[in-house]
């Protein structure tokens, strides 16, 4: 079972992917799920929520850039 002994930092989606890879490796090696009881579902839900919020932040940034490009293209016409 994985025991998190240091503060977990999820700054990028790659951090979430690495955490999941670590959990899957632990499951493959031990044959046991990394969480006891109902906590696994809660953790997975929190990770999904974190990833979704990250996606929304990035999408907002892309939309701003696209609007700027469209305005620049209109100004050139």
Secondary structure, 3 states (H helix, E strand, C coil): CCCCCCCCCCCCHHHHHHHHHHHHHHHHHHCCCCCCCCHHHHHHHHHHHHHHHHHHHHHHHHHHHHHHHHHHHHHHC
